[in-house]
């Protein structure tokens, strides 16, 4: 992996072993959004983000166009149907395919610095902390 933060879809694709299915992916990458729930992506994905999903049906293209994401990355090497490819070509939505899992893709992009600014940078506070486990009565200290 490179130490330089990827600036374009193609640079990010190289980090996650992704290959283009449709489109060139020359646009900028400003964040990452991982979700398989279309309504969640519609509500929360940011413009110029890479959308990482395992969904591969044609409705992902309409959602991506609506949110103006930089590209869709279909994880796990799942095939993209011809119908989805046609829709993506028509709407000019780049689709990439990666053999990696969503978790692996997100991890690689996070380490590379993609989208960290959205959450306060590398020094962002940790997520919610679990309270210490309470000892049951009679359990040794």
Secondary structure, DSSP 8 states (H G I E B T S, - for coil): --SS---BHHHHHHHTTEEEEES---SB--EEEE-S-HHHHHHH--TTEEEEES--STHHHHHHHHHT-SEEEE-TT----HHHHHHHHHHT--EEEESS-HHHHHHHHHHTTTTGGGGTSTT-------------TT---
